[in-house]
Amino acid sequence: RSRFAITPALEKELLSISARQIENRLRGKKREIKKRFYGTTRPGMLLKNMIPIRTSNWDIRVTGYVEMDTVAHCGNSLYGTFIWTLTVTDIQTGWTERVAVMGKGRVGMLNGVKAIKKALPFRLRGMDSDNGEEFINYHFLDFCVKSRPRIEFTRGRPNKKNDNPHVEQKNWTHVRQIFGWDRYDCEAALKAMNDLYSNELRLFQNLFQPSLKLKEKIRIGSKVRRRYEKAK
């Protein structure tokens, strides 16, 4: 007998329950599943008082100050070990570097940042991240403090994605539109992704695709009008 078989009494109750009652009873379970599938950023509990918050990156006019974030290639489940893309975007120029990392370990993410630092065509002056524990840890802080010249390390406010809009945009155009939401969890996929990130895709998107930068935002009543600079 199937474990999903229902008794006549249970069938009667199911047929009599309203859609509103079903929604109310499943609300907690749906919230739990939603967090499991889509909430991949976990807040770091250490060092937050030592890493200052930066809420605006629009005033930066020098290359080398970057925003960084991660994209999970987990499919529909966060269980097990799978590939993450570490995305780093220069605020001034929009230059973007990515590296695929197996798992979300702190050492692996730091090694990814070191590889990106070598690949950047300019000096890395500052890094701005969210509050995920893959960034807010002693490994990253020690790396920034001991770098010569020293690298400025800042973070956004918790649960405020708009604090890192430059890299959030690249997560969509430079990662999701290419690899989608499928699951990648093998060494062959890791090697293929990094080969693409460091060669053809890197050159094409950074050197041959023009990009627009926001020049100003003007509020007219309840609407916001955005004006952009010419594509470069």
N, C-alpha and C positions, 0 to 999 in steps of 0.2 A: 504493500500500500504506500502511495506517495506521501511524503512528509508534508506536502502542500494540500492534501485532501482536507476538505472542510466537512463538518457535521451539519445535519439539517438545522440544528439550533443556531449554529454560527452563520450559516447561510441566510437565515431569517434576519439576524441582526445586521448583517452586511447590507442586505437589500433595504433595510429600514433607515439606515444612517444617512444623514444629509451631507452634501459636499462641504458645507461649512464646518461640520463636526470632524470630518476627515482631515480638513486643513488644520484645524486647531490641534488635533491629536498628533499630527505628523510634523508640526512646526519645529519642535526641538530636534527631531531626527534629521530633517532637511537642513537645518542650520549646521548641524554637526558634519554632514556630508559635504556641504558647500565649503566649509572651512578646510576640510581634509583635501578637497580637490584643488581649490583655487587659492587658498591662503598659504603661500610658500615662504613668506618672509617671517622669520621668528626674531623677536626683539632680543638684542644682546643685553645681558644684565650687568656687564662689567664696563668700567671706564667711561661711562656716559658723561660723568662730570668733568672728565679730562679732555673730552673732544667737544669743541664748541659747535653750536647750532648755527647754520647759515640758511637764511630763509629766502635770499634773493641772489640769483646769479646773473641777472640781466645787465649789471653794471660792469662786468668783466670785459676788458678790451685787450687782454694780453693772452697769447697762446700758452698752453701748458696747464691751465686749470680745467680739470675734467670732472665729469659726473660718472659714477659707475653703478652698475646694477646687475642682477642675475636673472636669467630666464630658465625655467625648468622644462626639460624635455622628458616629462614623466608620463605622457599619455593621460589616462583617466585615473591613475593611482600614484600616490606619493610613496608607496611602500617599496623597500629595496633600494638598491643603488642604481642611479641613472645619470645621464649627462646633463650638465648645466652649462649654459653659455654666459660667460662673464663679458659684459659690454662696457666699454669705456668711450665716452664722447667728449671731445674738446669743446668747451662752451663757446669760445670765440670763433672758431673756424668750422665746427661741425665734424671735424675729422674723427672717424670712428674706428676703433680696433676691437676685435673680439677674439676670444679663445675658449675652446670647449674644454671643460674640466669634468672628470669622472667623480661624482659625488660633490658634496657641499662642504668638505673639510676645510678648515682654516688654512692649513699648510698648502693644500692644493690651490686654493683661491689666491693665496699670496704668491705662489709660484706663477700663476697666471698673470697677476699684476706685474711681476718682474719681467715676464716675457713681453708684455705689452709696453712696458717702459722702454725696453730696448728697441721695439719696433717703431715707436713714435718718431716722427721727423722733427721733433722739437723737444726741448727739455720739459720734463714733468715737474711742474711747480706746486700743484695742489690737487687733492682728491676730495670729492664730496660724495657721500654715500647715504643710503637709508640706514635704518637702525638694526638691520639684520646681524645676527651674531657671527656670520661669516666675514663681516667687516669690522664690527665693533669688538675687537679683541686685542690682546697684547702683541700678537704677531704683526698686525698691521700698524699699530701705534709705534712699535719698536722699529719697524722698517722705515716709517716716515721720519722719526726722530733722528735715526742714525744715518740717514741719507745725506750726502754732501753734494750740492746744497740741500738743506733740510726741506722736506716736502710738507706743505700745509695740509692738515687733515681735518675736515669738517664733516658734519652730518646734517640731515634734514630733520624736521619734526616727525615724531612717530605718527604713522597712518596718514601722512600728507604727501601723496604722490606728486602733487604739483610743485613740491620743492625741488624736484629733479626732472623737470619737463624735457630737457634736451635728450637725456639718455632714455627716458620712457618712450619718446617718439621713435628713437632708433631701435628699441626693442621690438617695435611693430614692423617698421619698414626693413630693417636689416637682419631680423632673426625670424619672427613669426611668419612673415610673408614668404619666407624661403623654406623653412622647415616645418611650418604648421604646428599642430598640437600632438603629433605622433610621439611615441616613446622610443628613445634611443638609449641603449644600456650596454653596448658591447664595444670592445676595443677597435673593431673595424670601423664602426660608425664614428668613434672619437677621432681616429686618424683621418678619416675622410672629411669630417667637418673642419678640423684644424687646417688641413691642406687647402680647403676652399677659402677659409677665413684669411689665411696668410698669403694667398696668391691672387688668383683671378678676381674673386669677389672684393677683396681689399682694394685692389687697383681700380677696378671698375667703379665702385661706389664712391671712393674718395677723390678720384682724379677726373672721372668722365661724367658723373652725374651732378648737374648743378643743384644748388640748394638755396632756399629762401630763408632769410632771417627776419624776425619780427622787428620793425622799426619803432612802432608806438601803438598804444592802445588808447582809444578815445571813447569815453562813455557818453552816450547820448540817451538820456532817459534811462530806460531799463535795458537798453541794448549796448553792446560793446563793439565798436568798429576797429578792426585791426588793419594796420598799414605795414606792408612788407618792403624790404629793400629789394633791389634788382637781383635776379638770380646770378650766382657766381659759381 
